[in-house]
Amino acid sequence: MDSVDQKESFQNSIIALETLPRFQEVSYNPISRKLLSKHLIQISIWLLAVAAFCVFLFYNQQEDRLTAGFAIGAFVIFSFLYFNAWKMQKVYGYCLREKDIIYRRGYIVSKTTVISFNRIQHVSISRGVLDKIFKLSTLKIFTAGGSGSDISIPGLKPELARDLKEALVQKISDDEGGKF
């Protein structure tokens, strides 16, 4: 086929926006409530360390106003961290669809990431010490688009994380099988 025939057969049709699927209308699956407990314990550990430092400053510092200012600042920061953990628990959500996976998080600045299966490079599961105590896992999805399009879905039960990983790996292999 010469270049004239290629130019004549090229088409670039307009897509009607109302026909595209709406990710906003998806019913999201929540993550485990145990993630909130894990976050509260992590924050509390740091709070205890900062409180111990405040006590140390109080007994060894000549300037009581500096110690009081530090304690008030720490109180404000930790109050926000507890509130943030509680609020974030309500907005975490994911949805596995026929051609993609969607992950939603954030309440002040909300972020929704939609990753089509053909963009996924690999999938892994991670578990830290507190994750093992609370029986939680984090599903990590790495894409061809770089770190900006990668997602980590925390607060999944280990069995669910494994099942999601297997489903994604199956979808990836199905997409690769169709390319050749």
Secondary structure, DSSP 8 states (H G I E B T S, - for coil): --HHHHHHH-------GGGS--GGG---B---THHHHHHHHHHHHHHHHHHHHHHHHHHH-S-HHHHHHHHHHHHHHHHHHHHHHHHHHHH-EEEE-SSEEEEEE-SSS-EEEEEEGGGEEEEEEE--HHHHHHT-EEEEEEETT-GGG-EEEEEE-HHHHHHHHHHHHHHHHHHHHHH-
